[in-house]
């Protein structure tokens, strides 16, 4: 399968089909219709035109003498704007954070399963995400700080062709496109580019401030043609950057970076991942989702280091996707890992009290997360916890008292054992230091 990305001079907000070196207005888009036995312009107009009298426009456009007698097999050009169509409805698959849907100038409350129609605009705020699905199982996903308008979502009465046109006004979008029928269209535009697809997976980004667009092909093949008649083939694993009418040469996308410990349970309050350094990477894009297809993204970040920190999420099975960004700003191929989230964060404090001639040291700890727990308390003179002075297991309370410790420096920590779904998850608190002076 191949699709074409056509670069245009800066356009208005309307989406327009183009060929290299030429532009056409929406009104100039045409359908080529081969006349069949029994067809006439009158019958076509009656069944498929918005207005019957518009047959005269088609007659003039095609220089037809007798609208009742047209040779069978002759292809006539019919402007699309004359044709009837049925609306096609998309639906919200999932969303998180602040997502706006604007329809006819009104802001509507977004909800899962909500219908999305032609003319609607979807916008995401910071750390917000939304994805919409189409009847043919294709999907379009928007990450944070992006805005997309549904320019066209319809089925033509004359041909049965389904047209899906989306305009990225700002930010990024990812499309997963099911194979299309010959006459169907699936296009995504930016103000300086149009992407037409036939069954592929790709990403597109538009920087409104810099007037720059980028496309990265993840599967399938792309042909990019500029308005200056320059074209490039972009197979899977390649991308390109457009600025105005200029088009870069194909750039090989960076391979996916690797996590150092992909199977490690995430039990701290924040998510923490470590990436292996990748040559050529200027930054790394990391996303967290509840589904392996990343249509339900929960959070994401872009970092310049290999240490990644992300906000807390609820317990369960999650997926992390990592990709590197090169010096051109192109995001590379990605790798997806599954991981378990089991919040089991633990921290502690120690206080001294006196009872008669005895000094008592009360160690307390606080734990975050759900599930049944037991605790193990260790007190040692060694920072690594070896040769402990106290090693108490099976505790159920979140405190432990030790009486009359001799002067010296001690190190203590607590292990939380979390029991969830028949499994045990262990996590040590940070090691704390306690110094007891001789005069205490």
C-alpha positions as CSV (number, residue, x, y, z in Angstrom):
1,X,0.0,0.0,0.0
2,X,1.2,3.5,-0.8
3,X,-0.2,6.9,0.1
4,X,0.8,10.4,-0.9
5,X,1.6,13.4,1.2
6,X,1.2,16.5,-0.8
7,X,2.9,19.7,0.4
8,X,1.1,23.0,-0.3
9,X,1.7,26.7,0.2
10,X,0.1,28.0,3.3
11,X,-3.7,27.3,3.1
12,X,-6.7,28.7,4.8
13,X,-8.5,26.5,7.3
14,X,-10.4,24.6,4.6
15,X,-9.0,21.3,3.6
16,X,-8.3,21.1,-0.2
17,X,-7.2,18.2,-2.4
18,X,-4.2,19.0,-4.5
19,X,-1.8,17.6,-7.0
20,X,1.9,18.5,-7.1
21,X,2.3,22.1,-8.4
22,X,-1.5,22.8,-8.5
23,X,-4.2,23.6,-6.1
24,X,-8.0,23.1,-6.4
25,X,-10.7,24.6,-4.4
26,X,-13.3,22.4,-2.7
27,X,-15.8,23.4,-5.2
28,X,-13.5,22.1,-8.0
29,X,-13.2,18.5,-6.6
30,X,-14.9,16.1,-8.9
31,X,-16.0,12.5,-9.1
32,X,-15.4,10.6,-12.3
33,X,-18.6,8.6,-13.0
34,X,-18.8,6.0,-15.8
35,X,-22.2,6.1,-17.4
36,X,-24.1,2.8,-17.3
37,X,-27.0,1.5,-19.3
38,X,-30.1,3.4,-18.6
39,X,-28.3,6.4,-17.0
40,X,-29.1,10.0,-17.9
41,X,-28.1,13.3,-16.4
42,X,-31.7,13.8,-15.3
43,X,-31.9,10.5,-13.5
44,X,-28.5,11.0,-11.8
45,X,-29.6,14.4,-10.7
46,X,-32.9,13.1,-9.3
47,X,-31.3,10.3,-7.3
48,X,-27.9,11.7,-6.3
49,X,-27.7,15.5,-6.7
50,X,-28.7,18.0,-4.0
51,X,-30.7,20.0,-6.5
52,X,-32.1,18.4,-9.7
53,X,-31.5,21.6,-11.7
54,X,-27.7,21.2,-11.2
55,X,-27.6,18.7,-14.0
56,X,-27.1,21.7,-16.2
57,X,-23.8,22.5,-14.5
58,X,-22.6,18.9,-15.2
59,X,-23.8,19.2,-18.8
60,X,-21.8,22.3,-19.4
61,X,-18.7,21.0,-17.6
62,X,-18.6,17.9,-19.8
63,X,-19.9,19.5,-23.0
64,X,-22.8,17.1,-23.3
65,X,-25.2,17.9,-26.1
66,X,-28.1,15.7,-25.1
67,X,-28.4,15.0,-21.3
68,X,-30.7,12.1,-22.1
69,X,-28.4,10.3,-24.5
70,X,-24.8,9.8,-23.2
71,X,-22.6,6.9,-24.4
72,X,-22.4,3.9,-22.0
73,X,-18.9,3.8,-20.4
74,X,-18.2,7.5,-20.9
75,X,-16.7,9.0,-17.7
76,X,-18.3,12.3,-16.8
77,X,-16.9,14.8,-14.2
78,X,-19.3,15.7,-11.4
79,X,-18.3,18.3,-8.8
80,X,-18.5,16.8,-5.4
81,X,-20.3,19.8,-3.9
82,X,-23.3,19.0,-6.1
83,X,-23.7,15.5,-4.7
84,X,-25.9,14.2,-1.9
85,X,-24.2,12.5,1.0
86,X,-25.0,10.7,4.2
87,X,-23.2,11.7,7.4
88,X,-20.7,9.2,8.9
89,X,-20.3,9.2,12.7
90,X,-17.1,8.7,14.6
91,X,-17.1,8.1,18.4
92,X,-14.9,9.0,21.3
93,X,-13.0,5.9,22.3
94,X,-11.4,7.4,25.4
95,X,-10.2,10.6,26.9
96,X,-8.3,12.0,29.9
97,X,-7.8,15.5,31.3
98,X,-9.2,18.7,29.8
99,X,-10.6,17.8,26.4
100,X,-13.0,20.2,24.5
101,X,-15.4,19.4,21.7
102,X,-16.7,22.4,19.8
103,X,-19.8,22.0,17.7
104,X,-21.5,25.0,15.9
105,X,-19.7,27.4,18.2
106,X,-20.8,25.5,21.4
107,X,-18.5,23.6,23.8
108,X,-19.9,20.2,24.6
109,X,-19.0,17.9,27.5
110,X,-16.9,15.0,26.2
111,X,-17.8,11.5,27.3
112,X,-16.7,7.9,26.2
113,X,-18.8,6.8,23.2
114,X,-19.9,10.3,22.4
115,X,-20.6,10.9,18.7
116,X,-18.2,13.1,16.6
117,X,-19.6,14.7,13.5
118,X,-18.3,16.5,10.5
119,X,-17.4,20.1,11.5
120,X,-16.6,19.2,15.1
121,X,-13.3,20.4,16.6
122,X,-11.4,18.5,19.3
123,X,-8.8,20.1,21.4
124,X,-6.6,18.9,24.3
125,X,-5.0,20.9,27.1
126,X,-1.7,20.0,28.8
127,X,-1.4,16.4,29.8
128,X,-4.8,15.6,28.2
129,X,-5.5,13.0,25.6
130,X,-8.4,11.9,23.3
131,X,-8.9,9.3,20.7
132,X,-11.8,8.7,18.3
133,X,-12.8,5.6,16.3
134,X,-14.4,5.3,12.9
135,X,-16.9,2.6,11.7
136,X,-14.1,0.8,9.7
137,X,-12.0,0.4,12.9
138,X,-9.6,3.2,11.9
139,X,-8.7,5.6,14.7
140,X,-7.2,9.1,15.2
141,X,-5.5,9.9,18.5
142,X,-4.6,13.3,19.8
143,X,-1.9,13.8,22.5
144,X,-1.8,16.9,24.7
145,X,-1.9,20.5,23.4
146,X,-3.3,19.5,20.0
147,X,-6.3,20.7,18.0
148,X,-8.0,18.8,15.1
149,X,-11.0,19.7,13.1
150,X,-13.2,17.1,11.3
151,X,-13.4,18.7,7.9
152,X,-15.3,15.9,6.2
153,X,-17.0,12.7,7.5
154,X,-19.5,11.5,4.9
155,X,-20.5,8.8,2.4
156,X,-21.4,9.9,-1.1
157,X,-24.7,8.7,-2.5
158,X,-23.5,8.4,-6.1
159,X,-20.5,6.1,-5.5
160,X,-20.8,4.9,-1.9
161,X,-17.3,6.3,-1.3
162,X,-16.5,7.3,2.3
163,X,-14.6,10.5,2.8
164,X,-12.7,11.2,6.1
165,X,-10.7,14.4,6.2
166,X,-9.1,15.7,9.4
167,X,-7.2,19.0,9.8
168,X,-4.4,19.3,12.4
169,X,-4.6,23.0,13.3
170,X,-2.0,22.6,16.1
171,X,0.1,20.0,17.7
172,X,0.2,16.3,16.8
173,X,-2.0,13.4,15.7
174,X,-1.6,9.7,15.1
175,X,-3.7,7.7,12.7
176,X,-4.2,4.0,12.4
177,X,-6.0,3.5,9.1
178,X,-7.7,0.3,8.1
179,X,-7.4,-0.7,4.4
180,X,-9.8,1.4,2.3
181,X,-11.9,0.6,-0.7
182,X,-10.7,2.1,-4.0
183,X,-12.9,5.1,-4.0
184,X,-12.6,5.9,-0.2
185,X,-10.5,8.7,1.1
186,X,-8.7,9.2,4.4
187,X,-6.7,12.3,4.7
188,X,-5.1,14.4,7.4
189,X,-3.9,17.9,6.7
190,X,-1.9,20.7,8.3
191,X,-1.9,24.2,7.0
192,X,1.2,23.3,4.8
193,X,0.6,19.6,4.0
194,X,-2.1,17.0,3.2
195,X,-1.7,13.3,3.9
196,X,-3.7,10.7,2.0
197,X,-3.6,7.2,3.3
198,X,-4.6,3.7,2.4
199,X,-4.1,1.4,5.3
200,X,-1.0,2.4,7.4
201,X,0.1,3.8,10.7
202,X,1.7,7.2,10.8
203,X,2.2,10.3,12.9
204,X,1.9,14.0,11.8
205,X,3.0,17.1,13.6
206,X,2.4,20.8,12.9
207,X,4.3,23.6,14.6
208,X,2.1,26.7,14.0
209,X,4.8,29.1,15.3
210,X,7.5,27.7,13.1
211,X,5.3,26.9,10.1
212,X,6.8,23.5,10.0
213,X,5.2,20.1,9.6
214,X,6.7,16.6,10.1
215,X,5.5,13.1,9.1
216,X,6.8,9.8,10.4
217,X,5.8,6.6,8.7
218,X,5.6,3.6,11.0
219,X,4.1,1.1,8.5
220,X,3.2,1.2,4.9
221,X,4.8,3.6,2.4
222,X,4.5,7.3,1.8
223,X,5.3,9.5,-1.3
224,X,5.8,13.1,-0.5
225,X,5.5,15.7,-3.3
226,X,6.2,19.4,-2.9
227,X,4.5,22.2,-4.9
228,X,7.9,22.6,-6.6
229,X,7.5,19.1,-8.1
230,X,10.0,17.5,-5.8
231,X,9.0,14.1,-4.5
232,X,10.4,11.7,-2.0
233,X,9.5,8.1,-1.2
234,X,9.2,7.4,2.6
235,X,8.9,3.7,3.4
236,X,8.2,2.5,6.9
237,X,10.9,3.7,9.2
238,X,11.5,7.1,7.5
239,X,10.3,10.6,8.0
240,X,10.6,14.1,6.5
241,X,10.2,17.7,7.5
242,X,8.4,20.4,5.5
243,X,8.9,24.1,5.9
244,X,6.9,26.3,3.5
245,X,7.3,24.7,0.1
246,X,10.7,23.1,1.0
247,X,10.8,19.3,1.6
248,X,13.7,17.6,3.3
249,X,15.3,14.4,2.0
250,X,14.0,11.2,3.6
251,X,15.5,10.7,7.1
252,X,15.8,7.3,8.7
253,X,14.0,7.3,12.0
254,X,15.9,6.4,15.1
255,X,15.4,2.8,16.3
256,X,13.4,2.4,19.6
257,X,15.4,3.0,22.8
258,X,15.4,0.3,25.4
259,X,14.4,0.3,29.1
260,X,17.0,-1.0,31.5
261,X,14.4,-2.9,33.7
262,X,11.2,-3.2,31.7
263,X,9.6,-5.8,34.0
264,X,10.2,-3.9,37.3
265,X,7.0,-3.3,39.3
266,X,6.3,0.4,39.7
267,X,5.6,0.7,43.4
268,X,6.8,4.2,44.2
269,X,4.5,7.2,44.2
270,X,5.9,8.5,40.9
271,X,6.6,6.3,38.0
272,X,10.3,5.9,37.3
273,X,12.0,4.5,34.2
274,X,15.6,4.3,33.1
275,X,16.5,4.3,29.4
276,X,19.6,3.0,27.8
277,X,21.3,5.9,26.0
278,X,20.7,5.8,22.2
279,X,23.2,7.4,19.8
280,X,21.7,10.3,17.9
281,X,18.9,10.9,20.3
282,X,18.3,14.5,21.4
283,X,15.3,13.7,23.5
284,X,13.0,10.8,24.5
285,X,9.2,10.7,24.3
286,X,7.5,8.4,26.9
287,X,3.8,7.6,27.1
288,X,1.8,5.5,29.5
289,X,-1.5,3.9,28.5
290,X,-4.0,1.3,29.7
291,X,-4.1,-0.4,26.2
292,X,-1.2,-1.7,24.1
293,X,-2.5,0.3,21.1
294,X,-2.2,3.6,23.0
295,X,-5.6,4.9,22.3
296,X,-6.2,5.4,26.0
297,X,-3.1,7.4,27.0
298,X,-2.9,8.4,30.7
299,X,0.2,10.6,30.7
300,X,3.3,11.4,28.7
301,X,6.5,13.3,28.9
302,X,9.5,14.4,26.8
303,X,12.9,14.4,28.5
304,X,16.4,15.2,27.5
305,X,18.0,12.7,29.9
306,X,17.6,8.9,30.2
307,X,15.9,9.2,33.6
308,X,12.2,9.5,33.2
309,X,9.7,10.5,35.9
310,X,5.9,10.5,35.4
311,X,2.9,11.4,37.7
312,X,1.2,8.7,39.8
313,X,-1.4,6.4,38.3
314,X,-3.8,3.8,39.8
315,X,-2.8,0.2,40.4
316,X,-3.1,-2.3,37.6
317,X,-1.5,-3.5,34.3
318,X,-0.2,-0.7,32.2
319,X,1.9,-0.1,29.1
320,X,4.8,2.2,28.5
321,X,5.9,3.3,25.0
322,X,9.3,4.9,24.4
323,X,10.7,6.6,21.3
324,X,13.7,8.8,20.6
325,X,13.7,12.2,18.9
326,X,16.5,13.1,16.6
327,X,18.1,16.5,15.7
328,X,15.5,17.1,13.0
329,X,12.7,16.9,15.5
330,X,11.5,13.6,14.0
331,X,10.2,11.0,16.5
332,X,11.6,7.5,15.8
333,X,10.2,4.0,16.0
334,X,8.8,3.0,19.3
335,X,9.0,0.0,21.6
336,X,6.1,-0.9,24.0
337,X,6.5,-2.7,27.3
338,X,3.9,-4.0,29.8
339,X,4.4,-3.4,33.5
340,X,2.6,-3.7,36.8
341,X,1.7,-0.7,38.9
342,X,1.4,-1.6,42.6
343,X,1.7,1.5,44.8
344,X,3.6,0.4,47.9
345,X,5.4,3.6,48.9
346,X,6.7,3.7,52.5
347,X,8.4,6.4,54.5
348,X,9.2,6.7,58.3
349,X,10.0,9.0,61.2
350,X,11.6,8.3,64.7
351,X,10.9,10.1,68.0
352,X,12.3,9.7,71.5
353,X,10.3,9.6,74.7
354,X,11.4,9.0,78.3
355,X,9.6,6.7,80.8
356,X,11.3,6.8,84.2
357,X,15.0,5.9,83.7
358,X,14.3,4.4,80.3
359,X,14.5,6.1,76.9
360,X,12.1,4.8,74.3
361,X,12.5,5.3,70.6
362,X,9.3,5.0,68.6
363,X,9.7,4.3,64.9
364,X,6.7,5.1,62.7
365,X,6.1,4.7,59.0
366,X,3.5,5.7,56.5
367,X,2.5,3.6,53.5
368,X,0.6,4.5,50.3
369,X,-1.3,2.0,48.2
370,X,-4.1,-0.6,48.6
371,X,-4.1,-4.2,49.7
372,X,-3.3,-6.2,52.9
373,X,0.1,-5.6,54.3
374,X,2.7,-6.8,56.8
375,X,5.9,-5.1,57.8
376,X,9.5,-5.9,58.6
377,X,11.5,-3.5,60.8
378,X,15.3,-3.5,60.7
379,X,17.7,-1.5,62.9
380,X,21.5,-1.8,62.2
381,X,24.7,-0.1,62.9
382,X,25.6,-0.7,59.2
383,X,24.2,1.6,56.5
384,X,23.6,-1.4,54.2
385,X,21.5,-3.1,56.9
386,X,23.8,-6.0,57.5
387,X,24.1,-7.6,60.9
388,X,20.9,-5.9,62.3
389,X,20.5,-5.1,65.9
390,X,16.8,-5.5,65.5
391,X,15.1,-7.5,62.7
392,X,11.3,-7.8,63.5
393,X,9.0,-9.5,61.0
394,X,5.3,-10.0,60.7
395,X,4.3,-6.6,62.0
396,X,0.8,-5.4,61.3
397,X,1.0,-2.0,63.0
398,X,2.7,0.9,61.4
399,X,5.0,1.6,64.3
400,X,7.7,-0.2,66.5
401,X,9.3,0.8,69.8
402,X,12.9,0.1,70.9
403,X,14.0,0.8,74.5
404,X,17.4,2.1,75.8
405,X,19.6,1.9,72.7
406,X,23.3,2.4,73.5
407,X,24.9,5.6,72.1
408,X,26.0,5.4,68.5
409,X,24.8,5.8,65.0
410,X,22.1,3.6,63.7
411,X,20.4,3.0,60.4
412,X,16.8,1.8,60.1
413,X,14.3,0.9,57.4
414,X,11.0,-0.9,57.0
415,X,9.9,-3.4,54.3
416,X,6.2,-3.3,53.3
417,X,4.9,-6.7,52.1
418,X,1.8,-6.1,50.0
419,X,-0.6,-9.0,49.2
420,X,-2.6,-8.5,46.0
421,X,-4.3,-11.1,43.8
422,X,-2.3,-14.0,45.4
423,X,1.0,-12.3,44.9
424,X,3.4,-10.6,47.3
425,X,5.1,-7.3,46.5
426,X,8.0,-6.1,48.6
427,X,9.4,-2.6,48.9
428,X,11.9,-1.2,51.4
429,X,11.6,2.3,52.7
430,X,14.6,4.7,52.2
431,X,17.2,4.0,54.9
432,X,17.0,6.6,57.7
433,X,19.9,7.6,60.0
434,X,19.5,8.0,63.8
435,X,22.4,9.2,66.1
436,X,22.2,8.8,69.9
437,X,24.8,10.8,71.8
438,X,26.2,9.7,75.1
439,X,24.5,12.6,77.0
440,X,21.0,11.6,75.8
